[in-house]
Amino acid sequence: MHSQSSYGPNASLPGQEPRPSSEGASGQQGGSNKWMGCLLGFFGAVTVLVLLGGALIIVFVVLIISAARMETAPRVGLTLQEVTVGGRPGQPKVAVVPLTGLLVGGGRPERDPLVLLQSKLDRARRDREVRGIILAVDSGGGSITTCDIMRRAIMDYRNATGNPVVVLMGSVAASGAYYVSTAADYIMAHPTSITGSIGVMFPLYDASELLDKIGLEDRTIKSDEYKDLTSPFPQRTPEEQERQQEILDQIVQQMHEQFVTVVARGRNLDPEAVRKLADGRIFSSRDAERYKLIDSVGYHDDAVLRVRELADLEQVHVVRYRRSATLRDLLWGRAGGQEVTLRLEHIPGLTHRKPMYLWDPTAH
């Protein structure tokens, strides 16, 4: 009786070497291919990540360099966006242009009140739909030169466009801020506004006694006697002090006369009448109206109505300009926030050693 052979197809005959299994060979080959695929995938992913990282680094460096160049490069104006604040879109525009804070030029353009004013006036001048401006003033004045340039910029806008400019005073529109306001066609103040302060201030300090107390001696080397005219550490005889005081008084009086002349021309007043008011005092809005330093007392809606009357408009679209976010803002996250920069030269009465059209209640 023959027994059934249990040899499979891969079994070897007696006396022969066993044949390798085809299933085992294919399993080993598949495992090798799998590991090879994993390695290739890993190295491919690493390569992609390295390339992406390098590209991001290059882009970031380019942005930093561009931002630095934008920061240091001189700019004529700022990029501004228009925002509706009242009226009816589609109608002729009235642009509200704020003039606030200490009016001292310099520093970063986006914080410089002179650059801001010039940029907004230029934007309004290029937009033919703008038919008038409300200059919203809330300031105690500032640098004589800055205020004079601002006044000239407003006059240039009026002459170039023929559009009316109406000043609306806020809490304070004194000294240099009032100087700038005289360039407008019409001046309106809130019932609680403070204005006036027609005059010049020249902050000077004498710290020579302090130097003596702490044992310091001023050894400034100068080419001429009056080179350190406004130094807070004077080493002068009484006669020299008196002569230098006369020199500074002449400068102050010339700047004061400039202020009186500007007010007289801007307000169509007699210079002598202005001179009687130009002793540095401040006025309430009612007194300012009585002395014809302003035209009327009112609110924002009254100022809009006055522009409409001067420009002969039935309806208007009231807009305001705001600064567009720059690349620097986007990089450092300042697009929507306020940034406060403390600069000692912009603190009234602290380091200003030059004539100022400034109302500074802290000055003594």
C-alpha positions in Angstrom: 0.0 0.0 0.0 1.5 3.2 -1.1 1.5 6.1 1.3 0.5 9.6 -0.2 3.5 11.7 -0.8 3.6 14.9 1.4 6.1 16.6 -0.8 4.8 19.9 -2.1 5.8 21.6 -5.3 8.8 23.1 -3.6 9.9 19.9 -1.8 13.2 18.3 -3.0 13.5 14.8 -3.9 15.5 12.4 -1.8 19.2 13.1 -2.2 18.6 16.7 -3.4 19.2 20.0 -1.7 16.0 21.8 -0.5 14.9 24.5 -2.9 14.4 28.0 -1.4 10.8 29.1 -1.0 9.7 31.8 -3.5 7.4 33.4 -0.9 10.3 34.0 1.4 12.4 35.6 -1.3 9.6 37.9 -2.3 9.0 38.9 1.3 12.6 39.8 1.8 12.6 41.9 -1.4 9.4 43.7 -0.4 10.8 44.6 3.0 13.9 46.1 1.4 11.8 48.2 -1.0 9.7 49.4 1.9 12.7 50.6 3.9 14.2 52.2 0.8 10.9 54.1 0.2 10.8 55.3 3.8 14.4 56.6 3.6 13.8 58.4 0.4 10.6 59.9 1.8 12.4 61.0 4.9 15.3 62.6 3.0 12.8 64.3 0.6 10.9 65.8 3.5 14.0 67.1 5.2 15.2 68.6 1.9 11.8 70.4 1.4 11.9 71.7 5.0 15.5 73.0 4.6 14.6 74.7 1.4 11.4 76.3 2.9 13.4 77.4 6.0 16.1 79.0 3.9 13.5 80.8 1.7 11.8 82.1 4.8 15.1 83.3 6.2 15.9 85.1 3.0 12.5 86.7 2.8 12.7 87.9 6.4 16.2 89.4 5.9 15.0 91.2 2.8 12.0 92.6 4.7 14.3 93.8 7.6 16.6 95.5 5.1 13.7 97.1 3.3 12.1 98.3 6.5 15.5 99.8 7.6 15.8 101.6 4.3 12.2 102.9 4.5 13.0 104.1 8.0 16.1 106.0 7.1 15.1 107.2 3.6 13.7 110.7 3.5 10.0 110.8 2.6 8.0 113.6 1.2 4.7 112.4 2.6 2.8 109.6 4.1 0.4 107.1 2.6 -3.1 107.9 3.8 -6.4 106.1 3.8 -9.8 107.9 3.6 -12.4 107.1 6.3 -16.0 108.3 6.3 -17.0 110.2 9.5 -20.3 111.7 8.4 -22.5 113.1 5.7 -23.5 111.2 2.5 -21.0 109.2 0.5 -21.0 110.2 -3.1 -21.4 113.9 -2.3 -18.6 116.5 -2.5 -16.1 115.9 0.3 -15.2 117.9 3.4 -11.9 116.6 4.9 -11.3 116.9 8.7 -7.6 117.5 9.3 -6.5 117.3 13.0 -3.8 119.6 14.3 -2.9 118.4 17.8 -0.2 118.2 20.4 3.1 120.0 20.5 3.9 121.6 17.1 7.6 120.7 16.8 9.0 119.2 13.7 11.5 116.4 13.5 11.5 112.7 14.5 9.8 109.9 12.6 7.6 111.2 9.8 4.5 109.3 11.0 4.7 111.2 14.3 5.9 114.6 12.9 2.9 117.0 13.1 4.3 119.0 10.2 4.7 116.0 7.9 1.2 114.8 8.9 -0.4 118.2 8.1 1.5 118.5 4.8 0.6 115.0 3.8 -3.1 115.4 4.5 -3.3 118.8 2.8 -1.6 117.2 -0.3 -4.0 114.3 -0.3 -6.9 116.7 -0.1 -5.4 118.9 -2.9 -5.1 115.9 -5.2 -8.6 114.8 -4.7 -10.9 117.0 -6.8 -13.9 115.8 -4.9 -12.7 117.6 -1.8 -14.3 121.0 -1.6 -13.3 122.2 1.8 -11.3 121.5 5.0 -12.1 121.6 8.7 -8.9 122.1 10.6 -9.5 120.6 14.0 -7.0 122.4 16.3 -6.2 121.3 19.8 -2.7 122.4 20.7 -0.8 124.9 22.8 1.6 125.8 20.0 5.2 125.0 19.6 8.3 125.9 17.5 8.1 129.2 15.7 9.5 127.9 12.5 7.2 124.8 12.5 4.1 126.9 13.1 5.1 129.4 10.4 5.6 126.5 7.8 2.2 125.1 8.8 0.5 128.4 8.3 2.2 128.7 4.9 1.0 125.2 3.9 -2.6 126.1 4.7 -2.3 129.3 2.7 -0.8 127.4 -0.2 -3.7 124.9 -0.1 -6.2 127.7 -0.2 -4.5 129.5 -3.1 -4.0 126.3 -5.1 -7.6 125.0 -4.8 -9.8 127.9 -3.9 -11.4 125.7 -1.3 -12.4 127.1 2.1 -10.6 126.2 5.3 -12.6 126.4 8.6 -10.8 126.1 11.9 -12.7 124.3 14.7 -10.9 124.8 18.0 -10.9 122.1 20.6 -9.9 122.5 24.3 -6.9 124.7 23.5 -5.8 126.6 20.4 -3.3 129.0 21.9 -0.1 130.7 20.9 1.5 128.9 17.9 -1.8 127.0 17.3 -3.6 130.3 17.1 -0.9 131.6 14.8 -1.6 128.7 12.4 -5.3 129.2 12.7 -5.1 132.7 11.3 -4.5 131.2 7.8 -8.1 129.9 7.7 -11.1 131.6 6.0 -13.1 131.2 9.2 -12.3 130.4 12.8 -14.8 128.7 15.1 -14.2 127.8 18.7 -16.1 125.4 21.0 -17.9 127.2 23.9 -15.2 125.9 26.3 -12.1 126.6 24.1 -9.1 128.5 25.3 -7.2 130.6 22.7 -5.0 133.6 22.4 -1.6 133.7 24.2 -0.2 135.9 21.5 3.5 136.1 22.4 6.9 134.5 22.4 8.6 132.4 25.1 12.3 131.8 25.2 13.1 129.2 28.0 16.4 129.9 29.6 17.9 128.5 32.8 20.9 129.4 35.0 22.4 126.4 36.7 25.7 127.9 37.6 25.0 127.8 41.4 24.1 124.1 41.1 27.5 123.5 39.5 29.2 125.3 42.4 27.4 123.2 44.9 28.3 119.9 43.3 31.9 121.0 42.5 31.7 121.2 38.7 33.2 123.9 36.6 32.2 125.0 33.1 35.2 125.0 30.9 33.5 125.4 27.5 35.8 126.4 24.7 34.2 129.0 22.4 35.4 131.1 19.5 33.6 134.3 20.5 32.0 135.9 23.5 28.4 135.2 22.6 28.8 131.7 21.2 27.3 130.1 24.3 24.5 132.7 24.5 21.8 130.4 25.8 24.0 128.1 28.0 22.4 127.1 31.3 25.9 127.3 32.9 26.9 130.9 32.4 30.2 132.3 33.7 29.6 136.0 33.0 30.0 139.3 34.7 26.8 141.4 35.4 27.7 143.6 32.4 28.1 140.6 30.1 24.8 139.2 31.4 23.0 142.5 30.7 24.4 142.7 27.1 23.4 139.1 26.3 20.0 139.7 27.7 19.6 142.7 25.3 20.5 140.5 22.4 17.9 137.8 23.3 15.3 140.5 23.9 15.8 141.9 20.4 15.2 138.4 18.9 12.1 137.9 21.1 10.6 141.3 20.1 11.1 140.6 16.4 9.4 137.3 16.7 6.6 138.9 18.7 6.1 141.6 16.0 5.9 138.8 13.4 3.1 137.2 15.5 1.2 140.6 15.7 1.5 141.2 12.0 0.2 137.7 11.1 -2.8 138.1 13.4 -3.6 141.6 12.1 -3.5 140.4 8.4 -5.2 137.1 9.0 -8.0 138.6 11.0 -8.2 142.0 9.2 -7.6 143.9 12.4 -5.6 147.0 13.1 -2.1 146.1 14.3 -2.4 148.4 17.3 -5.6 146.7 18.4 -3.8 143.4 18.2 -0.8 144.7 20.0 -3.0 145.6 23.0 -4.1 141.9 23.2 -0.7 140.5 22.5 0.6 140.4 26.0 0.5 136.6 26.3 -2.8 136.3 28.0 -5.3 133.6 27.1 -9.0 134.2 26.2 -12.2 132.3 26.5 -14.0 131.6 23.3 -16.6 134.3 24.1 -13.9 136.9 24.8 -12.0 135.9 21.7 -15.2 136.4 19.7 -15.7 139.8 21.2 -12.1 140.9 20.3 -12.6 139.4 16.8 -9.8 136.9 17.2 -12.3 134.3 16.1 -15.5 134.5 14.1 -18.0 132.4 16.1 -18.6 129.8 18.7 -20.0 126.4 17.8 -19.6 122.7 17.4 -18.6 120.2 14.7 -21.9 120.3 12.9 -21.7 124.1 12.8 -18.3 123.9 11.3 -19.6 121.5 8.6 -22.5 123.9 7.9 -20.1 126.8 7.6 -17.9 124.9 5.0 -21.1 124.1 3.0 -22.0 127.8 3.0 -18.6 129.0 2.0 -18.3 126.3 -0.8 -22.0 126.6 -1.8 -22.8 123.0 -1.3 -26.1 121.4 -0.5 -24.8 118.0 0.9 -21.4 116.9 1.8 -19.4 113.7 2.6 -17.3 114.3 5.6 -14.0 112.3 5.6 -10.9 111.9 7.7 -7.4 110.7 6.7 -5.5 108.1 8.6 -2.1 106.7 8.0 -1.8 103.4 6.2 0.1 100.6 7.8 3.7 100.5 6.6 6.0 97.5 6.2 7.7 98.6 9.4 4.3 98.5 11.2 3.5 95.1 9.8 6.9 93.7 10.9 6.8 95.0 14.4 3.0 94.8 15.0 2.3 98.5 15.3 -0.3 98.8 12.5 -3.3 99.3 14.7 -1.8 100.6 17.9 -0.5 103.8 19.4 3.2 104.2 20.1 4.4 106.8 22.6 8.0 108.0 22.1 9.4 110.1 24.9 11.9 112.7 23.5 13.4 115.2 25.9 13.7 117.9 23.2 9.9 117.7 22.8 9.1 118.4 26.4 8.0 122.0 26.8 10.2 124.1 29.1 12.8 121.3 29.7 15.4 121.5 26.9 14.0 124.1 24.5 16.5 126.9 24.2 14.9 128.8 21.4 12.0 131.2 20.9 8.6 129.4 21.0 5.1 130.3 20.1 3.9 128.2 23.0 1.4 128.4 25.8 3.0 126.5 28.6 1.3 126.9 32.0 4.2 125.2 33.6 6.7 127.9 32.6 7.8 130.3 35.3 
